C-alpha cells in the first residue's frame, strides 16, 4: 500500500494498493488499475500494474 501524490495534483494524496516490489520512494510511477471503495480504509486505487516513468530533464526542473 502506497500514499502517492498525483502528478497533475501534487497537493493531493491518494492510496494505491499494488503487488510489486519495484516501487521506490521519490520515483515517478504510472499505475494502471481501477478505483475501489474498501469497507475499512475507504477510497483506494487497486493497481494491476506499476511502471516507473523517466521524465525529461526539463519536466523535472519545472516541478522543483
N, C-alpha and C positions, 0 to 999 in steps of 0.2 A: 504494500500500500504506500502510495506517494502523495505528498502535498505539492502541487505544482502551480506555477504562475503561467497562465496562457500568454502566448507571445503577443496577441492583439490586446490583451487586458492585463498588463503586468501588475496592477494593484489588486487584482482578484486572485484568489486561490481556489483550486479545485482538487478533489480527491480522485486519484486514479488507482485502480487495482490492476496489477499486471503480474504475470508469472514469467519473469525474465530476469536473468542475473546481470545483464549488461546495461544497467541504468546507473549513471553516476551523478552525484551532486554537481550542479553547475552546468550540466550538459544541456544542449538544446535537442529536444526529442519531439518526434511526431508519433502520436498514439492513434491507433485505429481500433474501433470497437463501438460500444453503444452505451448511452446513459441509462442508469437504472436507479431505483429507489430501494435502498436496503432498510429493512424494518428497524434495525438497531442504529445504524450510522447515517441514514439519510441519503441524500443525492451523491452518487458516485459515477465515475466513468469506468466501465469494465473494459479494459483494453485487451484485445486479442493479439495485438502486435505493437511493438515499440521499435522505432527506427531513430537512430542518432543522426541529427542533421548537422552538416558543416555549413555555417553561414559565411557568406562572402565577408571579407575583412571590413568593407565599408559599412555593412549592416551591423557588425559587431561594434564598431566605433560609434555609430549613431545611437545605440542603445545604452551607452555608458553615461 
